[in-house]
Amino acid sequence: LVAKHPVKADIKKDAENEELFIPTRIEAYFNAMLHLIEAIASQHNVHIDVHKNLRRILESNSDVFGEDTETISSNFIKLEKDIRPGQVYGSRINGGKLKEAQEAVSLIENICLKDLK
């Protein structure tokens, strides 16, 4: 992924940069996971295109992640709908949500990185 997608790898570096504002880091985690999931899906000739379609596309192409489809989808949706809006667009900024984001990212990465060719 790093060699093929150096800009996307930089997104993850931003997410892990503790000097950056928490909402910036959460947004970076969200984008990094979208690109990582897309990289795996593209190996199966499946393209996400728009993050709002991720769950529907993965469920209709369950061969991409197999039994891990729900874990990928639910953790990405958690980033997208539960964590990101309040932190990036709202005023509920806190380190607890950053930790939740990091936990979701860890689950997604563990699955995706084993499938990355």
C-alpha positions as CSV (number, residue, x, y, z in Angstrom):
1,L,0.0,0.0,0.0
2,V,2.8,2.4,0.9
3,A,4.6,1.9,-2.4
4,K,1.4,2.1,-4.6
5,H,-0.4,4.8,-2.5
6,P,2.3,7.1,-0.9
7,V,-0.2,9.9,-0.4
8,K,-2.6,7.6,1.4
9,A,0.2,6.4,3.6
10,D,0.8,10.0,4.5
11,I,-2.8,10.4,5.6
12,K,-2.2,7.7,8.2
13,K,0.9,9.5,9.4
14,D,-1.2,12.6,9.9
15,A,-3.7,10.6,11.9
16,E,-0.9,9.3,14.2
17,N,0.7,12.7,14.7
18,E,0.0,13.6,18.3
19,E,0.7,17.3,17.6
20,L,-2.3,17.6,15.3
21,F,-5.7,18.7,16.5
22,I,-7.9,15.7,17.5
23,P,-10.6,16.3,14.8
24,T,-7.8,16.5,12.2
25,R,-6.5,13.2,13.3
26,I,-9.9,11.6,13.3
27,E,-10.6,12.9,9.8
28,A,-7.2,11.5,8.7
29,Y,-8.0,8.1,10.2
30,F,-11.4,8.1,8.4
31,N,-9.8,8.9,5.0
32,A,-6.9,6.5,5.5
33,M,-9.3,3.6,6.2
34,L,-11.5,4.5,3.3
35,H,-8.5,4.3,1.0
36,L,-7.2,1.1,2.6
37,I,-10.6,-0.6,2.2
38,E,-10.8,0.7,-1.4
39,A,-7.3,-0.7,-2.1
40,I,-8.4,-4.2,-1.0
41,A,-11.8,-4.0,-2.8
42,S,-10.0,-2.9,-6.0
43,Q,-8.1,-6.2,-6.0
44,H,-11.5,-7.8,-6.5
45,N,-12.5,-5.3,-9.2
46,V,-14.9,-3.6,-6.7
47,H,-14.8,0.2,-6.2
48,I,-16.3,2.1,-3.4
49,D,-16.2,5.5,-5.0
50,V,-18.3,7.3,-2.4
51,H,-17.9,6.5,1.3
52,K,-21.6,6.6,2.0
53,N,-22.0,3.5,-0.3
54,L,-19.3,1.4,1.5
55,R,-21.6,-0.9,3.5
56,R,-24.0,-1.6,0.5
57,I,-21.1,-2.2,-1.9
58,L,-19.2,-4.5,0.5
59,E,-22.4,-6.5,1.4
60,S,-23.2,-7.0,-2.2
61,N,-19.6,-8.1,-2.8
62,S,-19.0,-10.2,0.2
63,D,-16.2,-12.1,-1.5
64,V,-14.0,-9.1,-0.9
65,F,-13.7,-9.6,2.9
66,G,-15.7,-12.8,3.4
67,E,-16.7,-13.4,7.0
68,D,-15.0,-10.1,8.0
69,T,-17.4,-8.0,5.9
70,E,-19.5,-7.0,8.9
71,T,-16.5,-6.1,11.0
72,I,-15.1,-3.9,8.3
73,S,-18.4,-2.3,7.5
74,S,-19.5,-1.7,11.1
75,N,-16.2,-0.2,12.2
76,F,-16.0,2.1,9.2
77,I,-19.6,3.2,9.8
78,K,-18.6,3.8,13.5
79,L,-15.9,6.1,12.3
80,E,-18.1,7.8,9.7
81,K,-21.4,8.3,11.6
82,D,-20.6,7.9,15.3
83,I,-17.2,9.4,15.9
84,R,-16.3,11.7,13.0
85,P,-19.4,14.1,12.9
86,G,-19.2,15.1,16.6
87,Q,-15.5,15.6,16.4
88,V,-15.0,17.1,13.0
89,Y,-18.2,19.1,12.6
90,G,-19.3,19.5,16.2
91,S,-18.1,20.7,19.5
92,R,-17.7,17.4,21.4
93,I,-13.9,17.1,21.0
94,N,-12.3,14.7,23.4
95,G,-9.5,12.1,23.6
96,G,-12.0,9.4,24.3
97,K,-13.4,9.6,20.8
98,L,-9.9,9.5,19.4
99,K,-9.3,6.3,21.3
100,E,-12.5,4.8,19.9
101,A,-11.4,5.8,16.4
102,Q,-8.0,4.2,17.0
103,E,-9.7,1.0,18.1
104,A,-11.9,0.9,15.0
105,V,-8.9,1.6,12.8
106,S,-7.0,-1.2,14.4
107,L,-9.7,-3.7,13.7
108,I,-10.0,-2.6,10.0
109,E,-6.3,-2.6,9.5
110,N,-5.8,-6.0,10.9
111,I,-8.2,-7.4,8.4
112,C,-7.1,-5.3,5.5
113,L,-3.4,-5.8,5.8
114,K,-3.7,-9.6,5.9
115,D,-5.6,-9.3,2.6
116,L,-3.4,-6.8,0.9
117,K,-1.5,-8.3,-2.0
